[in-house]
Amino acid sequence: MASMPAEKTEKPEKPEPRPYHHGDLRSALLAAAERTLRDKGTPASLSLRELARDIGVSHAAPGRHFKDKQALLNALALVGFDRMAEALEAADEPGLPLQDRLTTLARAYLRFAIDNPELLELMYARKHDPDAAEQLTAAIDRTVGSLERAVAAAQQRGEIVEGDPEQLTLVVGTALHGLASFAVTGKFTTEAAMGAVAELVHHLMHGLRPR
């Protein structure tokens, strides 16, 4: 009796390798990183390998744009500062008196902070790579520039005291960031924080002494 031919065992197909390119891979990685940051709330949750998997590229692909996770965080912080600067520049109204102008800028800053709490925390973290220091300094200067221009213009009009506009801007910026921090950590509701802006600017303009 002739023996039956042995059945061939089919080998499982190898999974197709993930593509190395993704169009604008850098932007895709940053967008995915920001989504993860919003969802999980901390930079520790970010992983270049997991981001690559999420957007469907090989785990080596992110290395073409970010040498490590810290480089990704630096770039994401820069995205945040650019976006904040755009919000402040769009809100700025140079023709207004200083108190009204600062109130408008403060509300734009506060709105950005409330809408982007995790990104804001990353932006102000002081663990950035020294290689990114120059870019981050320029980005911060751009956001602060809206406030400093308002202060300098008010000085020229005689609305406020003379002095180093940079130092006066530091006082204003510190107050605004403090209010934003209270809002994003839940110490103030969004409505309460936004409602406090005008009074905060009023006290910055006129001080706390009775008159």
C-alpha beads as a LAMMPS data file, in Angstrom:
LAMMPS data file: protein, C-alpha beads

211 atoms
210 bonds

1 atom types
1 bond types

-500.0 500.0 xlo xhi
-500.0 500.0 ylo yhi
-500.0 500.0 zlo zhi

Masses

1 110.0

Atoms # bond

1 1 1 0.000 0.000 0.000
2 1 1 1.480 3.344 -1.059
3 1 1 2.040 5.745 1.757
4 1 1 0.160 9.006 1.681
5 1 1 2.319 12.088 1.115
6 1 1 2.902 14.034 4.277
7 1 1 0.888 17.192 4.552
8 1 1 2.908 20.353 4.271
9 1 1 2.810 22.526 7.322
10 1 1 2.174 26.083 6.301
11 1 1 4.516 28.555 7.872
12 1 1 2.855 31.548 9.458
13 1 1 3.266 34.667 7.427
14 1 1 5.725 37.161 8.803
15 1 1 4.163 40.434 9.786
16 1 1 4.945 43.184 7.363
17 1 1 7.538 45.592 8.704
18 1 1 6.158 48.907 9.789
19 1 1 6.923 51.776 7.451
20 1 1 9.871 53.953 8.318
21 1 1 8.409 57.135 6.889
22 1 1 5.186 58.851 7.880
23 1 1 4.973 62.013 5.834
24 1 1 5.618 64.685 8.442
25 1 1 6.776 62.259 11.117
26 1 1 8.079 64.938 13.444
27 1 1 4.708 66.691 13.634
28 1 1 2.914 63.374 14.034
29 1 1 5.144 62.420 16.958
30 1 1 4.634 65.772 18.660
31 1 1 0.860 65.579 18.221
32 1 1 0.801 62.034 19.614
33 1 1 3.034 63.066 22.508
34 1 1 0.734 65.942 23.390
35 1 1 -2.310 63.662 23.318
36 1 1 -0.566 61.214 25.630
37 1 1 0.474 64.027 27.951
38 1 1 -3.117 65.284 28.139
39 1 1 -4.495 61.783 28.749
40 1 1 -1.940 60.612 31.313
41 1 1 -0.895 63.932 32.822
42 1 1 2.844 63.452 33.168
43 1 1 5.921 63.434 30.905
44 1 1 6.955 60.161 32.554
45 1 1 4.158 58.485 30.606
46 1 1 5.787 59.285 27.260
47 1 1 7.814 56.693 25.385
48 1 1 9.273 57.102 21.911
49 1 1 8.749 53.391 21.217
50 1 1 5.068 53.550 22.220
51 1 1 4.498 56.728 20.229
52 1 1 6.026 55.042 17.177
53 1 1 3.686 52.096 17.619
54 1 1 0.672 54.356 18.055
55 1 1 1.250 56.191 14.788
56 1 1 2.284 53.057 12.878
57 1 1 5.990 53.458 12.220
58 1 1 9.014 51.384 13.192
59 1 1 10.400 51.905 16.664
60 1 1 13.616 53.270 15.120
61 1 1 11.850 55.930 13.065
62 1 1 11.560 58.623 15.800
63 1 1 15.348 58.625 16.116
64 1 1 15.574 60.561 12.867
65 1 1 14.010 63.563 14.616
66 1 1 14.572 63.104 18.359
67 1 1 17.757 61.575 19.720
68 1 1 15.984 60.644 22.954
69 1 1 12.873 61.307 25.020
70 1 1 14.289 64.535 26.444
71 1 1 14.713 65.939 22.946
72 1 1 11.044 65.178 22.324
73 1 1 10.041 66.960 25.559
74 1 1 12.142 69.984 24.607
75 1 1 10.429 70.182 21.225
76 1 1 6.994 69.811 22.806
77 1 1 7.777 72.634 25.241
78 1 1 8.742 74.820 22.271
79 1 1 5.414 74.004 20.616
80 1 1 3.691 75.181 23.783
81 1 1 5.589 78.463 23.946
82 1 1 4.940 79.153 20.269
83 1 1 1.237 78.503 20.755
84 1 1 1.102 80.709 23.846
85 1 1 2.913 83.508 22.029
86 1 1 0.427 83.311 19.179
87 1 1 -2.477 83.516 21.657
88 1 1 -1.009 86.570 23.380
89 1 1 -0.142 88.321 20.130
90 1 1 -3.643 87.688 18.790
91 1 1 -5.221 89.109 21.961
92 1 1 -2.974 92.162 22.276
93 1 1 -4.538 95.554 21.581
94 1 1 -1.750 98.167 21.658
95 1 1 -4.200 101.075 21.466
96 1 1 -5.758 100.328 24.855
97 1 1 -4.735 102.007 28.123
98 1 1 -2.364 99.807 30.094
99 1 1 -4.901 98.493 32.601
100 1 1 -7.271 97.349 29.862
101 1 1 -4.414 96.033 27.738
102 1 1 -2.951 94.003 30.598
103 1 1 -6.387 92.659 31.471
104 1 1 -6.851 91.438 27.905
105 1 1 -3.405 89.819 27.825
106 1 1 -3.913 88.278 31.262
107 1 1 -7.163 86.652 30.209
108 1 1 -5.502 85.216 27.099
109 1 1 -2.665 83.812 29.224
110 1 1 -5.077 82.372 31.745
111 1 1 -7.213 80.791 29.042
112 1 1 -4.141 79.112 27.539
113 1 1 -3.112 77.818 30.975
114 1 1 -6.554 76.421 31.763
115 1 1 -6.830 74.742 28.365
116 1 1 -3.290 73.296 28.466
117 1 1 -2.362 72.522 32.097
118 1 1 -0.117 69.531 31.380
119 1 1 1.658 71.328 28.551
120 1 1 2.113 74.435 30.721
121 1 1 3.765 72.364 33.441
122 1 1 6.146 70.861 30.898
123 1 1 6.930 74.290 29.437
124 1 1 8.077 75.651 32.786
125 1 1 9.953 72.529 33.876
126 1 1 13.628 73.229 34.404
127 1 1 14.952 69.879 33.187
128 1 1 15.437 70.821 29.576
129 1 1 18.525 69.704 27.711
130 1 1 21.253 72.388 27.567
131 1 1 21.240 71.996 23.789
132 1 1 17.704 73.420 23.740
133 1 1 18.381 76.273 26.160
134 1 1 18.861 78.931 23.477
135 1 1 15.674 77.994 21.619
136 1 1 13.660 77.867 24.827
137 1 1 15.004 81.234 25.959
138 1 1 13.965 82.778 22.649
139 1 1 10.524 81.172 22.910
140 1 1 10.029 82.449 26.460
141 1 1 11.167 85.914 25.405
142 1 1 8.546 85.898 22.683
143 1 1 5.746 85.211 25.160
144 1 1 7.060 87.702 27.688
145 1 1 7.513 90.200 24.881
146 1 1 3.782 90.936 24.696
147 1 1 3.753 91.990 28.350
148 1 1 7.033 93.876 28.149
149 1 1 5.905 95.856 25.112
150 1 1 2.746 96.841 26.962
151 1 1 4.747 97.959 30.002
152 1 1 7.303 99.909 27.943
153 1 1 4.576 101.675 25.951
154 1 1 2.797 102.673 29.171
155 1 1 6.043 104.088 30.542
156 1 1 6.479 106.210 27.435
157 1 1 2.959 107.578 27.900
158 1 1 3.618 108.317 31.551
159 1 1 0.951 105.878 32.752
160 1 1 3.249 104.028 35.147
161 1 1 6.510 104.557 37.010
162 1 1 9.842 104.655 35.275
163 1 1 12.244 101.773 35.707
164 1 1 13.519 98.671 34.005
165 1 1 10.582 97.361 31.939
166 1 1 11.978 93.857 32.251
167 1 1 11.740 93.982 36.044
168 1 1 8.241 95.449 35.965
169 1 1 7.204 92.758 33.495
170 1 1 8.561 90.121 35.879
171 1 1 6.200 91.386 38.590
172 1 1 3.233 91.273 36.217
173 1 1 4.150 87.860 34.806
174 1 1 4.662 86.356 38.256
175 1 1 1.208 87.490 39.364
176 1 1 -0.447 86.130 36.226
177 1 1 1.336 82.804 36.436
178 1 1 0.378 82.491 40.087
179 1 1 -3.279 82.990 39.244
180 1 1 -2.983 80.485 36.398
181 1 1 -1.392 77.932 38.729
182 1 1 -4.271 78.293 41.193
183 1 1 -6.722 77.746 38.346
184 1 1 -5.108 74.651 36.834
185 1 1 -4.598 72.980 40.228
186 1 1 -8.229 73.442 41.173
187 1 1 -7.775 76.030 43.922
188 1 1 -9.922 78.375 41.815
189 1 1 -12.656 77.406 39.415
190 1 1 -12.189 78.567 35.863
191 1 1 -14.978 81.106 36.334
192 1 1 -13.480 82.444 39.578
193 1 1 -9.996 82.737 38.078
194 1 1 -11.215 84.531 34.955
195 1 1 -13.347 86.796 37.111
196 1 1 -10.352 87.711 39.273
197 1 1 -8.226 88.976 36.382
198 1 1 -9.524 92.550 36.288
199 1 1 -9.070 93.036 40.036
200 1 1 -5.603 91.502 39.938
201 1 1 -4.525 93.911 37.210
202 1 1 -6.130 96.800 39.095
203 1 1 -4.025 96.013 42.179
204 1 1 -0.916 95.651 40.045
205 1 1 -1.578 99.090 38.627
206 1 1 -2.496 100.871 41.845
207 1 1 -0.950 98.873 44.674
208 1 1 -2.616 97.873 47.925
209 1 1 -2.168 101.032 49.996
210 1 1 -5.307 103.026 50.780
211 1 1 -5.641 106.242 48.799

Bonds

1 1 1 2
2 1 2 3
3 1 3 4
4 1 4 5
5 1 5 6
6 1 6 7
7 1 7 8
8 1 8 9
9 1 9 10
10 1 10 11
11 1 11 12
12 1 12 13
13 1 13 14
14 1 14 15
15 1 15 16
16 1 16 17
17 1 17 18
18 1 18 19
19 1 19 20
20 1 20 21
21 1 21 22
22 1 22 23
23 1 23 24
24 1 24 25
25 1 25 26
26 1 26 27
27 1 27 28
28 1 28 29
29 1 29 30
30 1 30 31
31 1 31 32
32 1 32 33
33 1 33 34
34 1 34 35
35 1 35 36
36 1 36 37
37 1 37 38
38 1 38 39
39 1 39 40
40 1 40 41
41 1 41 42
42 1 42 43
43 1 43 44
44 1 44 45
45 1 45 46
46 1 46 47
47 1 47 48
48 1 48 49
49 1 49 50
50 1 50 51
51 1 51 52
52 1 52 53
53 1 53 54
54 1 54 55
55 1 55 56
56 1 56 57
57 1 57 58
58 1 58 59
59 1 59 60
60 1 60 61
61 1 61 62
62 1 62 63
63 1 63 64
64 1 64 65
65 1 65 66
66 1 66 67
67 1 67 68
68 1 68 69
69 1 69 70
70 1 70 71
71 1 71 72
72 1 72 73
73 1 73 74
74 1 74 75
75 1 75 76
76 1 76 77
77 1 77 78
78 1 78 79
79 1 79 80
80 1 80 81
81 1 81 82
82 1 82 83
83 1 83 84
84 1 84 85
85 1 85 86
86 1 86 87
87 1 87 88
88 1 88 89
89 1 89 90
90 1 90 91
91 1 91 92
92 1 92 93
93 1 93 94
94 1 94 95
95 1 95 96
96 1 96 97
97 1 97 98
98 1 98 99
99 1 99 100
100 1 100 101
101 1 101 102
102 1 102 103
103 1 103 104
104 1 104 105
105 1 105 106
106 1 106 107
107 1 107 108
108 1 108 109
109 1 109 110
110 1 110 111
111 1 111 112
112 1 112 113
113 1 113 114
114 1 114 115
115 1 115 116
116 1 116 117
117 1 117 118
118 1 118 119
119 1 119 120
120 1 120 121
121 1 121 122
122 1 122 123
123 1 123 124
124 1 124 125
125 1 125 126
126 1 126 127
127 1 127 128
128 1 128 129
129 1 129 130
130 1 130 131
131 1 131 132
132 1 132 133
133 1 133 134
134 1 134 135
135 1 135 136
136 1 136 137
137 1 137 138
138 1 138 139
139 1 139 140
140 1 140 141
141 1 141 142
142 1 142 143
143 1 143 144
144 1 144 145
145 1 145 146
146 1 146 147
147 1 147 148
148 1 148 149
149 1 149 150
150 1 150 151
151 1 151 152
152 1 152 153
153 1 153 154
154 1 154 155
155 1 155 156
156 1 156 157
157 1 157 158
158 1 158 159
159 1 159 160
160 1 160 161
161 1 161 162
162 1 162 163
163 1 163 164
164 1 164 165
165 1 165 166
166 1 166 167
167 1 167 168
168 1 168 169
169 1 169 170
170 1 170 171
171 1 171 172
172 1 172 173
173 1 173 174
174 1 174 175
175 1 175 176
176 1 176 177
177 1 177 178
178 1 178 179
179 1 179 180
180 1 180 181
181 1 181 182
182 1 182 183
183 1 183 184
184 1 184 185
185 1 185 186
186 1 186 187
187 1 187 188
188 1 188 189
189 1 189 190
190 1 190 191
191 1 191 192
192 1 192 193
193 1 193 194
194 1 194 195
195 1 195 196
196 1 196 197
197 1 197 198
198 1 198 199
199 1 199 200
200 1 200 201
201 1 201 202
202 1 202 203
203 1 203 204
204 1 204 205
205 1 205 206
206 1 206 207
207 1 207 208
208 1 208 209
209 1 209 210
210 1 210 211
